């Protein structure tokens, strides 16, 4: 199979529930063709990870690598990249404190040099680094200077389970994936992607870059960044579709002209369920989408987008920018800002890219309290432009009633004070990141004065964004937005019923 084929990777995208089930199934994969054991934390000796991977490369079929129990909590520092040429699972799940592999800011950690699947369990990969300008679109992960993936360059699919990719970078023009690059599908489950970076013109995906779909559940993506002209997707860049469930996209950034998507950039469909996108930023002229930049149809269910910003002339969409239909169901978009007099759409900026007509649907959702100029929703066409319409039901909308094309009843319009408590754990039960990390998906509680209380609809949902133990309806009628219940103004974070 030619390597050029990888950039034309196509995939059958399943519904989100099936995608998440597939992620969960990864943790119970059957025994592989052969199992090899790492017995040393040195790099280039018998029994080392490098030596064991070389043996697995020579063994036909999908192999598994495990670790001697004495290696729990140990760090391996590499002298150079380790190449992987066959399907492989590296499993440190039996180690109570996992196993860490460092590129020592000198090299990439893994290069998957064929279109094969790599699965990592209970591993930390850190301080991977590549530096060079890339002039070809054909991935060659065997090249240590090929700027695709600071810690991992994978020409096929990549699965991460209870693992961390941190403090890695790739620098140079067309540098993709500060943490990792995958030429196929990406499945992430209970993992952290943090502190990774790309820098250079067109250097996209500070945390990671996926050519195929990116399916994420219980994931923390934080503190990643890109810098450079057209450097897009501070947290991650998905060339295909992005599915996020029970996940947190926090404090990622882009810097540079046209550096869109502070939190993430997805070219095709984006679906967020029980997830929060917060405190992400873009800085630069025409750097759209402080929270994220979504391509085609975008759907948010029981999710929060707040406290994201853009800073630059023409940097529209403080919360997010989208290029086709957007549906918000029981979600909260608030406290986002497009910080320039020549930027618009503090909450959402919607572009009908193919000019066939696009719709923003608000269903029991909050789109209010964004920006000092109170422009919660804007399009490039102006009111009555004919390309974009707004359809609202049981929602709280901060802008003028005239902006709503289809008022289906139960709406609270022209009210830009949703009275939200600060973003907090609020007794949440949805954990994100690696097992035992202590992180969870944060939400904005509703203060006692909030007009959203008892004014929404459940839309068939049984819980609010916090999941099990937090019913969607308390007090006879659902609240508007991602959170159900009331927060005491005197004791922030203390959840009470309506």
C-alpha positions in Angstrom: 0.0 0.0 0.0 1.5 3.4 -1.0 2.1 5.9 1.7 0.3 8.5 -0.5 -2.9 6.6 0.2 -2.8 7.7 3.9 -3.8 11.2 3.1 -6.9 10.0 1.3 -7.9 7.9 4.3 -11.7 7.5 4.4 -13.7 6.1 7.2 -17.2 5.0 8.0 -18.2 7.3 10.9 -20.5 5.6 13.4 -23.0 7.3 15.7 -21.3 8.7 18.9 -22.7 5.9 21.1 -21.1 3.3 18.9 -17.8 5.2 18.7 -17.6 5.5 22.5 -18.4 1.8 22.8 -15.5 1.0 20.5 -13.2 3.1 22.7 -14.3 1.2 25.7 -13.8 -2.1 24.0 -10.1 -1.3 23.5 -9.4 -1.9 27.1 -10.5 -5.5 26.8 -8.7 -6.5 23.6 -8.0 -10.2 23.2 -4.5 -11.8 23.5 -2.3 -11.0 20.6 -0.1 -13.2 18.4 2.9 -13.0 20.7 3.7 -11.3 24.0 7.1 -9.8 24.9 8.3 -8.5 28.2 10.4 -5.4 29.0 12.9 -6.1 31.8 15.2 -3.1 31.7 14.7 0.7 31.8 17.9 1.3 30.0 17.7 2.2 26.3 20.0 0.1 24.1 20.5 -3.2 26.1 18.9 -6.6 26.0 15.5 -6.6 27.5 15.0 -2.9 26.9 11.9 -1.5 25.2 13.8 -0.8 22.1 15.1 -4.4 21.9 11.7 -5.9 22.6 10.0 -3.7 19.9 12.6 -4.9 17.4 11.7 -8.5 18.3 8.0 -7.6 17.9 8.7 -6.0 14.5 10.2 -9.3 13.4 7.2 -11.4 14.6 4.3 -11.7 12.2 0.9 -10.5 13.4 -0.3 -8.2 16.1 1.9 -8.4 19.2 1.7 -7.2 22.8 4.5 -5.8 25.0 4.2 -5.9 28.8 6.5 -4.8 31.6 8.4 -6.4 34.5 6.6 -5.3 37.7 9.9 -3.8 39.0 9.6 -1.1 36.3 6.5 0.5 37.8 6.9 4.3 38.0 10.3 4.2 36.1 11.3 6.6 33.3 13.1 5.5 30.2 15.1 8.2 28.5 15.7 7.5 24.8 18.8 8.3 22.7 16.8 8.3 19.5 13.4 7.4 18.0 12.1 3.8 18.2 10.6 2.5 15.0 7.5 0.3 14.9 6.6 -1.5 11.7 3.8 -3.9 12.7 0.6 -3.8 14.7 1.5 -3.5 18.3 0.0 -3.0 21.8 2.3 -1.6 24.5 0.6 -2.4 27.8 1.7 -1.0 31.1 -1.7 -1.5 32.8 -0.3 -4.0 35.2 2.1 -1.3 36.6 0.5 0.6 39.5 2.4 3.7 38.6 2.7 3.2 34.9 5.8 3.7 32.8 7.2 6.9 31.3 9.2 7.3 28.1 11.1 10.5 27.4 12.5 11.8 24.2 14.7 14.1 26.3 13.8 17.0 24.0 16.1 15.4 21.5 14.0 13.0 19.5 10.6 11.7 18.8 9.6 8.7 21.0 7.8 6.4 18.5 7.7 6.3 14.7 5.1 3.9 13.3 6.6 3.4 9.8 3.8 1.4 8.2 0.0 1.7 8.0 -0.4 -0.3 11.2 -2.3 0.3 14.4 -0.5 1.3 17.6 -2.2 0.9 21.0 -0.7 2.4 24.2 -2.0 1.6 27.7 -1.0 3.3 31.0 2.0 5.0 29.5 3.3 8.6 29.7 5.2 9.9 26.6 7.0 13.2 27.3 9.6 15.6 25.9 9.4 14.3 22.3 10.7 16.7 19.8 11.2 17.1 16.0 12.5 20.1 14.1 12.6 20.7 10.3 10.6 22.2 7.5 8.4 19.6 5.8 7.9 20.0 2.0 6.0 16.8 1.3 2.4 15.8 2.2 3.4 12.1 2.1 4.0 10.9 5.7 7.3 9.2 6.4 7.5 8.5 10.1 10.8 6.7 9.8 12.4 10.1 9.3 13.4 11.6 12.7 13.3 15.0 11.1 9.9 14.6 9.5 7.8 17.2 11.4 4.8 15.1 12.1 4.3 14.3 15.7 6.6 15.4 18.5 6.2 12.3 20.6 4.5 9.9 18.1 4.3 9.8 14.3 1.9 7.1 13.2 1.1 6.3 9.6 -2.0 4.3 10.6 -4.5 4.3 13.5 -3.6 5.2 17.0 -5.3 4.2 20.3 -4.5 5.7 23.7 -6.0 4.3 26.9 -5.2 5.7 30.3 -2.1 7.4 28.8 -0.5 10.9 28.8 1.2 12.7 26.0 2.9 15.8 27.4 5.5 18.6 26.9 6.4 17.5 23.3 6.8 19.7 20.3 7.4 19.9 16.5 8.8 23.0 14.9 9.1 24.0 11.2 6.8 24.9 8.4 3.9 22.4 8.0 4.7 20.9 11.4 1.6 18.8 12.5 0.9 17.5 15.9 3.0 18.7 18.8 2.1 15.7 20.9 1.3 13.2 18.1 0.3 12.8 14.5 -1.9 9.9 13.2 -2.4 9.2 9.5 -5.6 7.2 10.3 -8.2 7.1 13.0 -7.5 8.3 16.6 -9.3 6.7 19.6 -8.6 8.3 23.0 -10.0 7.0 26.2 -9.2 8.3 29.8 -6.1 10.1 28.6 -4.3 13.5 29.0 -2.9 15.6 26.1 -1.2 18.5 27.8 1.6 21.1 27.3 2.4 20.2 23.7 3.3 22.7 21.0 3.8 23.3 17.3 5.5 26.3 15.8 5.9 27.4 12.2 3.9 28.5 9.2 0.9 26.1 8.7 1.9 24.2 11.9 -1.4 22.7 13.1 -2.6 20.6 16.0 -0.7 21.7 19.1 -1.8 18.7 21.0 -2.3 16.3 18.1 -3.2 16.1 14.4 -5.5 13.3 13.1 -6.0 12.7 9.4 -8.9 10.4 10.1 -11.7 10.8 12.6 -10.8 11.6 16.2 -13.0 9.8 18.8 -12.5 11.0 22.4 -14.1 10.0 25.6 -13.1 11.1 29.2 -10.2 13.1 27.7 -8.4 16.1 29.1 -6.8 18.3 26.4 -5.1 21.3 28.1 -2.3 23.8 27.7 -1.4 23.0 24.2 -0.6 25.6 21.6 0.3 26.5 18.0 2.2 29.5 16.7 2.6 30.7 13.2 0.6 32.0 10.2 -2.3 29.6 9.5 -1.3 27.6 12.6 -4.6 26.0 13.5 -6.0 23.9 16.3 -4.3 24.7 19.5 -5.6 21.6 21.3 -6.0 19.4 18.2 -6.6 19.4 14.5 -9.0 16.8 13.0 -9.0 16.6 9.2 -12.1 14.4 9.4 -14.7 14.3 12.1 -14.4 15.0 15.9 -16.4 13.2 18.5 -16.0 14.4 22.1 -17.8 12.7 25.0 -17.3 13.5 28.7 -14.3 15.5 27.9 -12.6 18.8 28.8 -10.8 21.2 26.3 -9.2 23.8 28.5 -6.6 26.6 28.1 -5.3 25.8 24.6 -4.2 28.5 22.2 -3.2 29.6 18.7 -1.1 32.7 17.8 -0.7 34.1 14.3 -2.8 35.4 11.4 -5.5 33.0 10.3 -4.6 30.7 13.2 -8.1 29.4 13.8 -9.5 27.2 16.6 -7.9 27.9 19.9 -9.3 24.8 21.5 -9.6 22.7 18.3 -10.1 22.7 14.6 -12.3 20.1 12.9 -12.7 20.1 9.1 -15.9 18.0 9.0 -18.6 17.1 11.6 -18.2 17.9 15.3 -20.2 16.4 18.1 -19.8 17.3 21.7 -21.7 15.5 24.5 -21.3 16.2 28.2 -18.2 18.2 27.4 -16.7 21.6 28.3 -14.6 23.9 26.1 -13.2 26.8 28.2 -10.4 29.3 28.5 -9.1 28.7 25.0 -7.7 31.6 22.9 -6.7 32.8 19.5 -4.4 35.8 18.9 -4.0 37.2 15.4 -5.7 38.8 12.5 -8.6 36.7 11.2 -7.8 34.0 13.8 -11.4 32.7 14.1 -12.9 30.6 16.9 -11.5 31.1 20.3 -13.1 27.9 21.6 -13.1 26.0 18.3 -13.5 26.1 14.6 -16.0 23.5 13.2 -16.4 22.7 9.6 -19.7 21.0 8.6 -22.6 20.1 10.9 -21.9 20.9 14.5 -23.9 19.4 17.4 -23.6 20.1 21.2 -25.6 18.1 23.7 -25.4 18.8 27.5 -22.2 20.8 26.8 -20.6 24.1 27.8 -18.6 26.6 25.8 -17.4 29.5 28.0 -14.6 32.0 28.7 -13.0 31.5 25.3 -11.6 34.6 23.5 -10.2 35.8 20.2 -7.9 38.9 19.9 -7.3 40.3 16.5 -8.9 42.3 13.7 -11.5 40.1 11.9 -11.0 37.3 14.6 -14.7 36.4 14.7 -16.4 33.8 17.0 -15.2 34.2 20.5 -16.9 30.9 21.5 -16.7 29.2 18.1 -17.1 29.6 14.4 -19.0 27.1 12.2 -19.5 26.7 8.5 -22.8 24.9 8.3 -25.8 23.9 10.5 -25.3 24.1 14.3 -27.6 22.4 16.8 -27.4 23.2 20.5 -29.4 20.9 22.8 -29.4 21.6 26.6 -26.1 23.5 26.2 -24.6 26.7 27.5 -22.6 29.2 25.4 -21.7 32.2 27.6 -18.9 34.5 28.7 -17.0 34.2 25.4 -15.5 37.3 23.8 -14.3 38.4 20.4 -11.8 41.1 21.6 -11.5 43.5 18.8 -13.7 46.3 17.5 -13.5 44.7 14.0 -14.4 41.2 15.2 -17.9 39.9 15.6 -19.9 37.0 17.1 -18.8 36.9 20.7 -20.6 33.6 21.2 -21.1 32.0 17.8 -20.1 33.2 14.3 -21.9 31.1 11.6 -20.8 31.1 8.0 -23.0 29.4 5.3 -19.9 28.1 3.5 -21.6 26.5 0.5 -24.4 29.1 0.4 -27.2 26.5 0.4 -28.7 27.8 3.7 -27.5 27.1 7.2 -29.4 27.1 10.5 -28.6 27.6 14.1 -31.0 25.6 16.2 -31.3 26.5 19.9 -33.2 23.9 22.0 -33.3 24.5 25.7 -29.9 26.2 25.4 -28.3 29.4 26.7 -26.7 31.7 24.2 -26.3 34.8 26.3 -23.8 36.8 28.3 -21.1 36.8 25.6 -19.0 39.9 25.0 -19.2 43.5 26.2 -21.1 44.5 23.0 -23.8 41.8 23.6 -23.4 40.3 20.1 -24.0 36.7 21.1 -24.6 35.5 17.5 -23.5 37.0 14.2 -23.1 36.0 10.6 -21.2 37.7 7.7 -24.5 38.3 5.9 -26.3 40.5 8.5 -29.9 40.2 9.5 -32.2 39.0 6.7 -29.2 38.0 4.6 -31.0 34.9 3.4 -28.1 32.4 4.1 -28.4 31.8 7.8 -31.5 31.4 10.0 -32.0 31.0 13.7 -34.5 28.6 15.1 -35.2 28.7 18.9 -37.3 26.7 21.4 -37.3 27.0 25.2 -34.0 28.9 25.0 -32.3 31.9 26.6 -31.0 34.2 23.9 -29.2 37.5 24.7 -29.6 39.2 21.4 -32.7 41.0 20.0 -35.9 39.1 19.3 -35.6 40.3 15.7 -32.7 37.9 15.1 -34.8 34.8 15.7 -36.3 33.7 12.4 -38.4 30.9 13.9 -39.6 31.4 17.5 -41.2 28.0 18.5 -42.2 29.2 22.0 -40.9 29.1 25.5 -38.0 31.4 24.7 -36.5 34.2 26.8 -35.2 36.8 24.3 -33.1 40.0 24.6 -31.9 38.9 28.1 -28.1 38.9 28.3 -27.8 38.0 32.0 -28.1 34.2 32.5 -26.9 34.6 36.1 -24.3 31.8 36.0 -22.0 30.8 38.8 -18.3 30.5 38.0 -17.1 27.4 36.3 -16.6 24.7 38.9 -16.7 20.9 39.6 -20.2 21.2 41.1 -19.9 17.7 42.6 -19.4 16.2 39.1 -19.1 12.5 38.6 -17.6 12.5 35.1 -13.9 12.1 35.4 -11.5 13.1 32.6 -7.9 12.3 31.9 -6.0 9.3 33.2 -7.4 7.1 36.0 -7.0 8.8 39.3 -6.0 12.2 37.8 -8.7 14.0 39.9 -9.9 16.1 37.0 -13.6 16.2 36.0 -15.8 18.1 33.5 -16.7 21.5 35.0 -20.0 23.3 34.6 -21.6 26.7 35.3 -24.2 26.4 38.0 -27.3 28.6 37.9 -27.7 31.3 40.5 -31.1 31.7 42.3 -31.8 34.8 40.1 -31.2 32.9 36.8 -34.1 33.2 34.3 -33.0 29.8 33.0 -34.4 28.0 36.1 -37.5 25.8 35.3 -37.8 27.3 31.9 -36.4 24.6 29.6 -37.2 21.1 28.2 -35.5 17.8 28.9 -35.4 16.8 25.2 -35.3 13.1 26.2 -32.1 13.5 28.3 -32.1 11.8 31.7 -29.2 13.7 33.3 -27.6 17.1 33.0 -24.0 17.6 31.9 -22.6 16.1 35.1 -24.0 12.7 34.4 -25.2 9.9 36.7 -26.8 11.3 40.0 -27.8 14.6 38.4 -31.3 14.2 36.9 -32.2 16.4 33.9 -35.5 17.5 35.6 -35.6 18.9 39.1 -38.6 20.8 40.4 -41.1 19.8 37.7 -39.5 21.3 34.6 -36.0 21.2 33.2 -33.7 24.2 33.4 -32.3 25.9 30.2 -28.7 25.0 29.5 -26.2 22.3 30.4 -26.8 22.5 34.2 -29.8 21.4 36.2 -30.3 22.9 39.7 -29.4 26.0 41.6 -26.1 27.3 43.1 -26.2 29.4 46.2 -24.6 32.8 45.6 -23.0 32.7 49.1 -21.4 29.2 48.6 -20.3 28.8 45.0 -20.0 25.2 43.9 -22.7 24.0 46.4 -25.3 22.3 44.3 -28.9 22.3 45.5 -32.2 21.5 43.8 -34.5 24.0 42.1 
